């Protein structure tokens, strides 16, 4: 399924990325085109995303994913885990932009992990990837993942207090959790006070931006919440998922 011709794609891609002053190479743009073709083709089989319009794919998936690189310093060769990677956002765009990063793609859906793996094969981006098909709280209890990451990222997965308990065990002391949020951000931050305290986390920055340069409305507002891990995580966290969701910290 061909979503559009390459010329139209490059015009729209260039428009959005230039509006956000995000520098890119021709190679990156070509890789995004290949990924777009693969995403839209596989989406007809597996319902990976409700966003299928080209402009929305570029703005709401690609810009929204890599905007972290504009606002937050991620050192070379950092280890990153994407909690609830889904169809590969934000982690696949991050892989395209930053080949140096060590990225772990984590999702409870084996179907979605296989999609990401196949997409990266299509792109020839097969180095420095780890794939984990399972739950984040399971990974957080395993020595090969626990407190191993410089950064954890998560986009549109759960409320912030729940995400903090899933992310904290995976991050190194001194590392960061970056939560991508679009709605009710202030309320979620307020509800997370107890979780942050118990888990030794601290919000150091909130970054707000509008995902569309053309339409300034509340549905296009986004927030990145930058959370630093101050202390090692107690062995009692993470709890079982049923406890995390029924009785969030």
HELIX and SHEET records of a PDB file:
HELIX    1   1 UNK A    6  UNK A   19  1                                  14    
HELIX    2   2 UNK A   26  UNK A   46  1                                  21    
HELIX    3   3 UNK A   54  UNK A   56  1                                   3    
HELIX    4   4 UNK A   57  UNK A   63  3                                   7    
HELIX    5   5 UNK A   64  UNK A   66  1                                   3    
HELIX    6   6 UNK A   68  UNK A   71  1                                   4    
HELIX    7   7 UNK A   91  UNK A   97  1                                   7    
HELIX    8   8 UNK A  110  UNK A  123  1                                  14    
HELIX    9   9 UNK A  136  UNK A  139  1                                   4    
HELIX   10  10 UNK A  160  UNK A  168  1                                   9    
HELIX   11  11 UNK A  185  UNK A  191  1                                   7    
HELIX   12  12 UNK A  193  UNK A  199  1                                   7    
HELIX   13  13 UNK A  218  UNK A  220  5                                   3    
HELIX   14  14 UNK A  241  UNK A  246  1                                   6    
SHEET    1   A 7 UNK A 129  UNK A 133  0                                        
SHEET    2   A 7 UNK A 102  UNK A 107  1                                        
SHEET    3   A 7 UNK A  79  UNK A  83  1                                        
SHEET    4   A 7 UNK A 149  UNK A 155  1                                        
SHEET    5   A 7 UNK A 171  UNK A 181  1                                        
SHEET    6   A 7 UNK A 221  UNK A 229 -1                                        
SHEET    7   A 7 UNK A 201  UNK A 210 -1                                        
END                                                                             
